[in-house]
């Protein structure tokens, strides 16, 4: 997918899928730049939680919308929505895995889904972040345009019943054993 240029400087808007120490996988909006004569990108500017107004002014409306959605699950907003603790620091220390799994993570996943949908429809590149300073072209995630359909295969014999879950997209089976986040 073609990447959008910012101010004719070869800078691009991109989303990075990264692992947050408490919340699990989240998206972070970034401005990236191709390294000179290299096959990787340099992370220039994080646009979360507080993007600069100069940068916001040059982004497309859809890119600004993605930033707003992502900022709905920044630490401070999660504290405001899901905590009765006195401070953000106290919330981050005391939050339980049960609260994360049952309330916070589902909230974040709904927001991530919206962002992936916009990225798919608007051609915004999404990368899996392996390092803190660079992205390689092979780190770019392919967002399928066709929805995946779950396939359940039930196997019944004399002693027991079992099932296998599979996914099918665009008429092709997705090997769930190969789909993984590093």
KEVEX-742841 format. One record per atom (N, C-alpha, C): x, z, y; atom name. Coordinates in Angstrom, 3 decimals. Each point is the difference from the previous one (the first is absolute). Layout:
         px         pz         py   atom
          X          Z          Y     CA
...
***
This chain:
         px         pz         py   atom
      0.840      0.000     -1.182      N
     -0.840      0.000      1.182     CA
      0.884      0.000      1.244      C
     -0.368     -0.759      0.993      N
      0.833     -0.004      1.206     CA
     -0.130      1.319      0.743      C
      1.122      0.453      0.514      N
      0.000      1.253      0.748     CA
     -0.151     -0.319      1.482      C
     -0.724      0.841      0.712      N
     -0.263     -0.227      1.408     CA
      1.193      0.449      0.826      C
      0.330     -0.783      1.008      N
      1.132      0.354      0.850     CA
     -0.471      0.771      1.220      C
      0.804      0.939      0.451      N
     -0.297      0.801      1.164     CA
      0.937     -0.413      1.128      C
     -0.581     -0.411      1.112      N
      0.773     -0.368      1.195     CA
      1.109     -1.010     -0.279      C
     -0.211     -0.909     -0.941      N
      0.981     -1.040     -0.319     CA
      1.380      0.556     -0.297      C
      0.092      1.201     -0.525      N
      1.296      0.630     -0.281     CA
      0.283      0.101     -1.483      C
     -0.785     -0.662     -0.838      N
      0.205      0.096     -1.434     CA
     -0.397      1.359     -0.561      C
     -0.667      0.813      0.793      N
     -0.486      1.289     -0.477     CA
     -1.360     -0.209     -0.648      C
     -0.281      0.754     -1.041      N
     -1.268     -0.139     -0.709     CA
     -0.656      1.354     -0.195      C
     -1.313     -0.034     -0.078      N
     -0.772      1.180     -0.358     CA
     -0.142     -0.003     -1.516      C
      0.197      1.151     -0.628      N
     -0.132      0.108     -1.453     CA
     -0.484      1.397     -0.360      C
     -0.535      0.112     -1.193      N
     -0.399      1.294     -0.542     CA
      0.953      0.355     -1.132      C
      0.377      1.268     -0.058      N
      0.890      0.473     -1.050     CA
     -0.736      0.999     -0.870      C
      0.005     -0.230     -1.294      N
     -0.561      0.943     -0.954     CA
      1.127      0.951     -0.384      C
     -0.183      1.268      0.342      N
      1.053      0.987     -0.218     CA
     -0.603      1.266     -0.593      C
      0.847      0.850     -0.535      N
     -0.477      1.222     -0.649     CA
      0.162      1.190      0.950      C
     -1.108      0.628      0.343      N
     -0.002      1.205      0.828     CA
      0.155      1.207     -0.922      C
      0.764      0.970      0.394      N
      0.320      1.143     -0.874     CA
     -1.230      0.795     -0.429      C
     -1.058      0.011      0.790      N
     -1.222      0.721     -0.372     CA
     -1.149     -0.925     -0.396      C
     -0.193     -1.069      0.740      N
     -1.209     -0.817     -0.147     CA
      0.141     -1.111     -1.030      C
      1.199     -0.276     -0.477      N
      0.184     -1.116     -0.926     CA
      0.254     -1.282      0.775      C
     -0.391     -1.122     -0.571      N
      0.273     -1.286      0.644     CA
     -0.909     -0.206      1.215      C
      0.629     -0.386      1.099      N
     -0.704     -0.278      1.249     CA
      0.586     -1.274      0.609      C
     -0.700     -0.554      0.972      N
      0.506     -1.143      0.763     CA
      0.499      0.478      1.352      C
      1.085     -0.616      0.456      N
      0.527      0.274      1.335     CA
      0.201     -1.349      0.702      C
     -0.500     -0.142      1.231      N
      0.206     -1.257      0.734     CA
      1.384     -0.020      0.656      C
      0.645     -1.140     -0.056      N
      1.349     -0.144      0.556     CA
      0.160     -1.337      0.689      C
      0.949     -0.029      0.922      N
      0.525     -1.250      0.528     CA
      1.309     -0.229     -0.749      C
      0.127     -1.193     -0.605      N
      1.204     -0.315     -0.754     CA
      0.661     -1.243      0.585      C
      1.290     -0.163     -0.302      N
      0.759     -1.140      0.513     CA
      0.926     -0.509     -1.098      C
      0.047     -1.330     -0.201      N
      0.934     -0.511     -1.004     CA
      1.441      0.297      0.424      C
      0.824      0.456     -0.936      N
      1.417      0.222      0.287     CA
      0.671     -1.357      0.160      C
      0.886     -0.102      0.939      N
      0.675     -1.254      0.310     CA
      0.784     -0.497     -1.212      C
     -0.291     -1.226     -0.434      N
      0.668     -0.650     -1.131     CA
     -0.079      0.807     -1.297      C
     -1.032      0.803     -0.155      N
     -0.195      0.802     -1.215     CA
     -1.391     -0.271     -0.552      C
     -0.238      0.454     -1.221      N
     -1.302     -0.198     -0.626     CA
     -0.791      1.295     -0.054      C
      0.088      0.787      1.043      N
     -0.779      1.229      0.058     CA
     -0.446      0.254      1.436      C
     -0.876      0.982      0.163      N
     -0.535      0.356      1.311     CA
      0.487      1.393      0.386      C
      0.135      0.192      1.296      N
      0.369      1.303      0.544     CA
     -1.257      0.633      0.587      C
     -0.203      1.286     -0.274      N
     -1.134      0.720      0.566     CA
      0.328      0.340      1.445      C
     -0.749     -0.574      0.925      N
      0.300      0.177      1.429     CA
     -0.779      1.149      0.633      C
     -1.305      0.078     -0.273      N
     -0.818      1.010      0.688     CA
     -1.183      0.417     -0.867      C
     -0.110      1.293     -0.239      N
     -1.172      0.531     -0.686     CA
     -1.136      0.098      1.006      C
     -1.174     -0.424     -0.411      N
     -1.155      0.013      0.899     CA
     -0.983      1.119     -0.358      C
      0.501      0.996     -0.685      N
     -0.834      1.139     -0.362     CA
      0.834      1.266      0.112      C
     -0.512      1.067      0.531      N
     -1.381      0.181      0.418     CA
     -0.274     -0.445      1.440      C
      1.024     -0.214      0.813      N
     -0.237     -0.325      1.408     CA
      0.755     -1.262      0.403      C
     -0.636     -1.169     -0.142      N
      0.668     -1.238      0.398     CA
      0.102     -0.096      1.521      C
      1.057     -0.633      0.459      N
      0.172     -0.197      1.435     CA
     -1.038     -0.962      0.547      C
     -0.454      0.241      1.220      N
     -1.035     -0.866      0.581     CA
      0.518     -1.416      0.232      C
      1.299     -0.153      0.301      N
      0.556     -1.344      0.168     CA
     -0.137     -0.799     -1.289      C
      0.290      0.645     -1.110      N
     -0.119     -0.673     -1.290     CA
     -1.452     -0.269     -0.330      C
     -0.872      0.972      0.219      N
     -1.425     -0.189     -0.288     CA
     -0.585     -1.183      0.762      C
      0.449     -0.186      1.228      N
     -0.537     -1.077      0.834     CA
      0.314     -1.393     -0.530      C
      1.058     -0.139     -0.793      N
      0.353     -1.336     -0.498     CA
     -0.501     -0.258     -1.425      C
     -0.641      0.994     -0.597      N
     -0.509     -0.166     -1.353     CA
     -1.376     -0.657      0.008      C
     -0.311     -0.659     -1.106      N
     -1.336     -0.576     -0.182     CA
     -1.018      1.125     -0.161      C
     -1.276     -0.265      0.300      N
     -1.026      1.035     -0.168     CA
     -0.061      0.563     -1.420      C
      0.181     -0.862     -1.005      N
     -0.046      0.469     -1.388     CA
      1.166      0.935     -0.311      C
      1.155     -0.267      0.566      N
      1.160      0.863     -0.195     CA
     -0.226      1.361      0.663      C
     -0.585     -0.012      1.189      N
     -0.343      1.270      0.663     CA
     -1.048      0.768     -0.802      C
     -0.952     -0.729     -0.591      N
     -1.023      0.650     -0.823     CA
      0.642      0.690     -1.208      C
      0.944     -0.662     -0.644      N
      0.697      0.588     -1.148     CA
      0.735      1.265      0.428      C
      0.657     -0.033      1.148      N
      0.708      1.182      0.506     CA
     -0.984      1.150      0.220      C
     -1.145     -0.296      0.587      N
     -1.015      1.044      0.228     CA
     -0.496      0.598     -1.316      C
     -0.214     -0.841     -1.001      N
     -0.456      0.485     -1.306     CA
      1.066      0.892     -0.624      C
      1.248     -0.441      0.050      N
      1.097      0.784     -0.579     CA
      0.146      1.342      0.712      C
     -0.180      0.010      1.304      N
      0.127      1.257      0.745     CA
     -1.134      0.982     -0.304      C
     -1.048     -0.465     -0.661      N
     -1.067      0.905     -0.423     CA
      0.477      0.929     -1.117      C
      1.100     -0.373     -0.682      N
      0.520      0.900     -1.032     CA
      1.404      0.513      0.310      C
      0.344      0.074      1.284      N
      1.269      0.660      0.325     CA
     -0.173      1.507     -0.210      C
      1.101      0.720     -0.107      N
     -0.046      1.427     -0.333     CA
     -0.903      0.795      0.937      C
      0.101     -0.280      1.289      N
     -0.785      0.759      0.978     CA
     -1.498     -0.234     -0.190      C
     -0.396     -1.241     -0.259      N
     -1.418     -0.281     -0.182     CA
     -0.509      0.593     -1.320      C
      0.809     -0.044     -1.049      N
     -0.401      0.619     -1.270     CA
     -0.166      1.503      0.170      C
      0.870      0.600      0.777      N
     -0.107      1.435      0.321     CA
     -1.335      0.273      0.696      C
     -0.341     -0.830      0.974      N
     -1.246      0.169      0.745     CA
     -1.227     -0.161     -0.896      C
      0.065     -0.936     -0.943      N
     -1.152     -0.296     -0.855     CA
     -0.150      0.930     -1.205      C
      1.124      0.439     -0.568      N
     -0.059      0.671     -1.296     CA
      0.538      1.428     -0.015      C
      0.215      0.595      1.169      N
      0.630      1.317     -0.010     CA
     -0.705      0.978      0.923      C
      0.086      1.258     -0.400      N
     -0.441      1.094      0.864     CA
      1.199      0.872      0.350      C
      1.204     -0.497     -0.347      N
      1.224      0.726      0.327     CA
      0.210     -0.003      1.511      C
      0.866      0.884      0.459      N
      0.222      0.149      1.441     CA
      0.922     -1.061      0.577      C
      0.865     -0.581     -0.839      N
      0.937     -0.993      0.517     CA
      0.228     -1.103     -1.025      C
      0.508     -1.103      0.471      N
      0.345     -1.115     -0.868     CA
      1.048      0.429     -1.021      C
      0.990      0.742      0.456      N
      1.062      0.462     -0.890     CA
     -0.586      0.854     -1.134      C
     -0.894      0.913      0.346      N
     -0.640      0.860     -0.997     CA
     -0.805     -0.845     -0.994      C
     -0.733     -0.986      0.501      N
     -0.775     -0.900     -0.850     CA
      0.901     -0.726     -0.991      C
      1.109     -0.562      0.487      N
      0.901     -0.757     -0.871     CA
      0.655      0.887     -1.060      C
      0.201      1.260      0.308      N
      0.582      0.927     -0.968     CA
     -1.041      0.459     -1.016      C
     -1.223      0.250      0.460      N
     -1.028      0.614     -0.851     CA
     -0.898     -0.986     -0.754      C
      0.006     -1.270      0.359      N
     -0.938     -0.936     -0.620     CA
      0.226     -0.033     -1.515      C
     -1.103      0.071     -0.740      N
      0.090      0.058     -1.454     CA
     -0.114     -1.403     -0.604      C
      0.530     -0.156     -1.200      N
     -0.094     -1.295     -0.677     CA
     -1.463     -0.339     -0.295      C
     -0.827      1.022     -0.253      N
     -1.422     -0.222     -0.227     CA
     -0.660     -0.600      1.248      C
      0.325      0.546      1.159      N
     -0.558     -0.509      1.269     CA
      0.485     -1.427      0.269      C
      1.271     -0.241     -0.297      N
      0.551     -1.348      0.180     CA
     -0.715     -0.980     -0.922      C
     -0.078      0.334     -1.295      N
     -0.576     -0.917     -0.989     CA
     -1.485     -0.262      0.212      C
     -0.751      1.012      0.409      N
     -1.450     -0.135      0.095     CA
     -0.533     -0.397      1.363      C
      0.765      0.210      1.044      N
     -0.513     -0.284      1.345     CA
      0.931     -0.896      0.817      C
      1.249      0.398      0.129      N
      0.919     -0.709      0.896     CA
      0.378     -1.365     -0.552      C
      0.418     -0.061     -1.257      N
      0.418     -1.275     -0.588     CA
     -1.131     -1.029     -0.017      C
     -1.235      0.359     -0.401      N
     -1.081     -0.993      0.074     CA
     -0.238     -0.522      1.424      C
      0.121      0.891      0.998      N
     -0.143     -0.419      1.399     CA
      1.086     -1.018      0.350      C
      1.243      0.304     -0.368      N
      1.123     -0.900      0.292     CA
     -0.183     -1.330     -0.723      C
     -0.411      0.045     -1.249      N
     -0.153     -1.235     -0.770     CA
     -1.063     -0.924      0.582      C
     -1.059      0.558      0.561      N
     -1.014     -0.837      0.674     CA
      0.618     -0.715      1.204      C
      0.840      0.705      0.737      N
      0.654     -0.598      1.166     CA
      1.003     -1.070     -0.431      C
      0.760      0.281     -1.056      N
      0.972     -0.977     -0.509     CA
     -0.722     -1.264     -0.469      C
     -1.124      0.173     -0.666      N
     -0.780     -1.151     -0.455     CA
     -0.401     -0.885      1.189      C
     -0.478      0.623      1.069      N
     -0.362     -0.765      1.206     CA
      1.205     -0.766      0.531      C
      1.155      0.660      0.029      N
      1.215     -0.640      0.517     CA
      0.433     -1.171     -0.876      C
     -0.056      0.172     -1.323      N
      0.348     -1.096     -0.910     CA
     -0.962     -1.169      0.180      C
     -1.265      0.287      0.210      N
     -0.984     -1.068      0.205     CA
      0.315     -0.786      1.272      C
      0.323      0.696      1.061      N
      0.358     -0.678      1.255     CA
      1.296     -0.778     -0.184      C
      0.982      0.610     -0.648      N
      1.285     -0.678     -0.232     CA
     -0.211     -1.287     -0.804      C
     -0.823      0.074     -1.021      N
     -0.303     -1.182     -0.819     CA
     -0.662     -1.086      0.843      C
     -1.000      0.372      0.774      N
     -0.774     -0.975      0.765     CA
      0.763     -0.571      1.189      C
      0.921      0.770      0.567      N
      0.705     -0.416      1.217     CA
      1.443     -0.433     -0.240      C
      0.447      0.040     -1.245      N
      1.368     -0.438     -0.306     CA
      1.070      0.968      0.483      C
     -0.328      1.290      0.074      N
      0.982      1.006      0.402     CA
      0.846      0.335     -1.230      C
      1.318     -0.140      0.092      N
      0.836      0.299     -1.166     CA
      0.041      1.497     -0.306      C
      0.012      0.313     -1.296      N
      0.082      1.375     -0.476     CA
      1.207      0.078     -0.932      C
      0.844      0.995      0.235      N
      1.217      0.183     -0.796     CA
     -0.011      1.357     -0.669      C
      0.619      0.054     -1.166      N
      0.236      1.280     -0.666     CA
      1.343      0.509      0.512      C
      0.005      1.172      0.622      N
      1.213      0.530      0.621     CA
      0.845      0.745     -1.025      C
      1.205     -0.538     -0.261      N
      0.939      0.635     -0.921     CA
      1.074      0.789      0.745      C
      0.398     -0.505      1.164      N
      1.026      0.680      0.798     CA
     -0.579      0.313      1.369      C
      0.726      0.784      0.767      N
     -0.520      0.419      1.305     CA
      0.377     -0.927      1.148      C
      0.874     -0.983     -0.238      N
      0.449     -0.828      1.121     CA
     -0.232     -1.493     -0.168      C
     -0.174     -0.481     -1.229      N
     -0.149     -1.443     -0.207     CA
     -1.112     -0.317     -0.990      C
     -0.462     -1.246      0.084      N
     -0.972     -0.550     -0.951     CA
      0.544     -1.324     -0.497      C
     -0.163     -0.262     -1.263      N
      0.419     -1.279     -0.559     CA
     -1.225     -0.856     -0.272      C
      0.181     -1.306      0.018      N
     -1.134     -0.904     -0.189     CA
     -0.734      0.272     -1.305      C
      0.735      0.380     -1.045      N
     -0.647      0.275     -1.287     CA
     -0.808      1.303      0.016      C
      0.127      0.793      1.066      N
     -0.791      1.221      0.145     CA
     -1.411     -0.280      0.515      C
     -0.247     -1.249      0.407      N
     -1.323     -0.333      0.523     CA
     -1.018     -0.012     -1.138      C
     -1.123      0.661      0.238      N
     -1.074      0.071     -0.984     CA
     -0.919     -1.203      0.155      C
     -0.459     -0.509     -1.104      N
     -0.969     -1.089      0.028     CA
     -1.383      0.627     -0.101      C
     -0.826     -0.256      0.976      N
     -1.366      0.521     -0.008     CA
     -0.909     -1.115     -0.497      C
     -0.586      0.223     -1.149      N
     -0.887     -1.000     -0.603     CA
     -1.263     -0.164      0.836      C
     -0.436     -1.230      0.121      N
     -1.227     -0.258      0.753     CA
     -1.236      0.183     -0.882      C
      0.180     -0.171     -1.297      N
     -1.116      0.180     -0.933     CA
     -0.075      1.461     -0.424      C
     -1.207      0.502     -0.116      N
     -0.183      1.383     -0.445     CA
      0.323      0.118     -1.483      C
      0.554      1.136     -0.363      N
      0.268      0.285     -1.404     CA
     -1.264      0.564     -0.636      C
     -0.256     -0.396     -1.222      N
     -1.171      0.452     -0.735     CA
      0.488      0.838     -1.185      C
     -0.528      1.221     -0.144      N
      0.434      0.816     -1.142     CA
     -0.606     -0.540     -1.302      C
      0.814      0.002     -1.033      N
     -0.451     -0.430     -1.320     CA
      0.198      1.162     -0.966      C
     -1.069      0.404     -0.646      N
      0.076      1.078     -0.984     CA
     -0.142     -0.626     -1.383      C
      0.938      0.307     -0.863      N
     -0.074     -0.451     -1.388     CA
     -0.166      1.233     -0.878      C
     -1.129      0.067     -0.677      N
     -0.298      1.144     -0.858     CA
      0.338     -0.359     -1.443      C
      0.669      0.937     -0.658      N
      0.392     -0.190     -1.392     CA
     -0.591      1.168     -0.791      C
     -0.771     -0.346     -1.008      N
     -0.659      1.043     -0.784     CA
      0.323     -0.204     -1.475      C
      0.462      1.074     -0.618      N
      0.210     -0.058     -1.441     CA
     -0.710      1.193     -0.637      C
      0.242      0.230     -1.250      N
     -0.708      1.038     -0.744     CA
      0.244      1.391      0.573      C
      1.242      0.283      0.418      N
      0.366      1.348      0.438     CA
     -0.155      0.254      1.495      C
      0.160     -1.027      0.805      N
      0.029      0.245      1.450     CA
     -0.351     -1.253      0.788      C
     -0.219      0.220      1.277      N
     -0.187     -1.097      0.946     CA
      1.051      0.143      1.082      C
      0.460     -1.116      0.501      N
      0.962      0.022      1.106     CA
     -0.280     -1.200      0.891      C
      0.628     -0.001      1.153      N
     -0.166     -1.151      0.893     CA
      1.294     -0.277      0.730      C
      0.106     -1.213      0.481      N
      1.134     -0.425      0.814     CA
     -0.551     -0.541      1.308      C
      0.645      0.375      1.069      N
     -0.381     -0.505      1.313     CA
      0.936     -1.132      0.377      C
     -0.569     -1.058      0.496      N
      0.784     -1.134      0.482     CA
     -0.549     -0.455      1.339      C
      0.756     -0.850      0.680      N
     -0.453     -0.589      1.265     CA
      0.115     -1.508     -0.101      C
     -0.944     -0.663      0.604      N
     -0.005     -1.451      0.031     CA
     -0.170     -0.420      1.452      C
      0.867     -0.878      0.475      N
     -0.130     -0.518      1.356     CA
      0.232     -1.499     -0.024      C
     -0.905     -0.709      0.603      N
      0.086     -1.457      0.090     CA
      0.161     -0.625     -1.386      C
     -0.701      0.570     -0.989      N
      0.043     -0.543     -1.354     CA
      1.243      0.355     -0.794      C
      0.883      0.814      0.558      N
      1.236      0.375     -0.687     CA
      0.008      1.505     -0.235      C
      0.535      0.389     -1.155      N
      0.108      1.414     -0.339     CA
      1.196      0.621      0.715      C
     -0.185      1.195      0.535      N
      1.081      0.734      0.657     CA
      0.551      1.003     -1.008      C
      1.307     -0.063     -0.224      N
      0.636      0.933     -0.930     CA
      0.213      1.325      0.730      C
     -0.819      0.993     -0.336      N
      0.057      1.289      0.690     CA
      1.297      0.757     -0.282      C
      0.662     -0.317     -1.081      N
      1.268      0.666     -0.312     CA
      1.110     -0.452      0.939      C
     -0.130     -1.200      0.564      N
      1.023     -0.527      0.893     CA
     -0.280      0.329      1.460      C
     -1.234      0.386      0.324      N
     -0.369      0.351      1.364     CA
      0.445      1.426      0.243      C
      0.952      0.170      0.894      N
      0.487      1.354      0.278     CA
      0.580      0.065      1.404      C
     -0.034      1.172      0.538      N
      0.658      0.271      1.275     CA
      1.263      0.760     -0.330      C
      1.088     -0.457      0.517      N
      1.286      0.629     -0.316     CA
      0.177      1.307      0.684      C
***
